[in-house]
Amino acid sequence: MKMRILIVEDERAIADLINMNLTRVGFACDWAHNGKQGADYIETNKYDLVLLDIMLPEISGYELMEYIRPMKIPVIFITAKGSVKDKVKGLRMGADDYLVKPFSIDELIARVESVLRRYHKGMQVVHVLDIQIDTLSRTVMQNKKIIHLTHKEYDLLYYLVQNQNIALYRETIYEKIWEDSEYRETRTVDLHIQRLRKKLNWNEYIKTIFKIGYMLEVKS
């Protein structure tokens, strides 16, 4: 079952961006455009996490936090209020994390996964195309058979899955997977992509994007 996240955010463009990217990596999301609607959603639905803006119409994020806290639902504040004083206030009110706008999508996803792991609610099994990935044991199954991947092959696969349908630069892949900020003209990324394609028989899914890099194409 997918983890369910409530986004309480009055700016439609930001809410749509968060929704699209969390849905892309396997979460189910609802959107409330003000604090009152957020309270109504929480009252009638079960959520694994709430992403909460502070400056909201009707009921502020701080007021909604007071309502959420007894329910023991993890909360991440996402707000433009970035002072130390604001962060301390939010965390002392019971928020599990505090993310300041503007933020990167990679950072948002990492923080969401981190908070859910602390609550033992992480997405242990991710399904995409014809495989399933167990993120705790770092194993990959295809047609009920384990696909043996090296450490870097697994990291590369999971990164492609997290960014499915997005063209990724070779430089970005290299920096992310090999944790090296200085990209060098190397065949390392290409060779690992080739091995993944062969092991998973994913030639038609892992696309080469001319002059850019690679993309995992997953059609809905």
Secondary structure, DSSP 8 states (H G I E B T S, - for coil): ---EEEEE-S-HHHHHHHHHHHHHTT-EEEEESSHHHHHHHHHHS--SEEEE-SS-SSS-HHHHHHHHGGGT--EEEEES--SHHHHHHHHHTT-SEEEESS--HHHHHHHHHHHHHHTT----EEEETTEEEETTTTEEEETTEEE---HHHHHHHHHHHHTTTS-EEHHHHHHHHS--SS--S-SHHHHHHHHHHHHHT-TTTEEEETTTEEEE----
